[in-house]
Amino acid sequence: MGNNSSEYVDGQQEIGKAIHSFMDIVAGEAEQYAADHTSPMSPLLEEIENYTLKKTKYPSMLTGRVVGRFLQLIIVLSGFRNVIDIGTFTGYSALTMAESIPPDGKVLTIEHFLANADIAQGFFDRSPQGYKINLQRGEAIDILKSLPPEATDLVFIDADKVNYLAYYHESMRILRKGGLIVIDNALWYGRIFDPKDEDSKAIALFNEEVNADNRVEKLFLTLRDGIYLVRKKSI
């Protein structure tokens, strides 16, 4: 009995490892499959993607087609016109949203690193939708604190992870009732399940804080690296 039990446990461990490895493969294939079966982005957005993948140090920071289309559908379906993008990087997410808001809509995008901001602005200047984008350079938390309360339709958070919670609190202040916060990297490459480093601990804590916030309705999506979709309640 003891030997059979031991063999069974070992077998289960091996099966668990095999399933884990298999799911890793499926996840990679599923991500590519999802992108292949999602409408292409505009030529300029595809150029930004190409540039980011080939010429930047951290190409994984790119929002990408699937999340980009997700953001565009949210904006179109909701009729949003006042959007904030925390973390410009090379400009993909800001331009993605600018292409979907009405002609009188505005995207405020915030970038700490000047080199990134210069790259993004170069792309914005080439877009017919670029006039909708206001790129501000500096500390996101300071810029957010300068904005009026309850005047924003949507906030997209995709910046330094240790400040996610601070960005969330300010986003809730400036967000109108019924508005949305979309948070990227909520899974943080799976490191939230056993957080060791500062960023992983920050995201894990952030997720728990949002989950406990009764002011919002929330949906955690396993889209790419995790999207936390948060709606500020109307009452």
C-alpha angles and dihedrals in degrees: 000000000000093000093046090049091050092049090048092051092047089048092052090050091052091047089050091053091048092050091048091052092044092051090050089057093044092049091055093046092045092053092053091043090052091051092048090052096047123090112266119253125240117289092253092051089050088051090052089050091050092048093048095048094048106032109031130081095230108036091163087073089073114114093218137196101296097049089038092057089044090057092046093051091049091052095045095045093046098041091231117174106168111065135168124203114197107199114027099189105165094345102258099127095042093051091043090059094040089058090058105042120088121269091264093047125111136213117199108197123187127204129177098193113073095205091056091046092053092051092048094047090053089058093044090054090058096050125089085219093051093099088071092060124088109190114199121190119212145053110343095214092056092048092047091051090056093059124096120255124262095002101111127089100194138009122195113199116199108138140097107346099218090065098047093106093050090049090049094053092050091043090055090052095052096038119099120230108278091024125130137235116200115196121195127206093028090150093045095204090307093294091120090077092066105011116197107156129059096257093049092049090048093053093045091051091044092054092051092048092051092046090055095046108109092190091076145050111226141194123189111209125195089215110145105312093355130287120214108203113198128183121195108230118245093225 
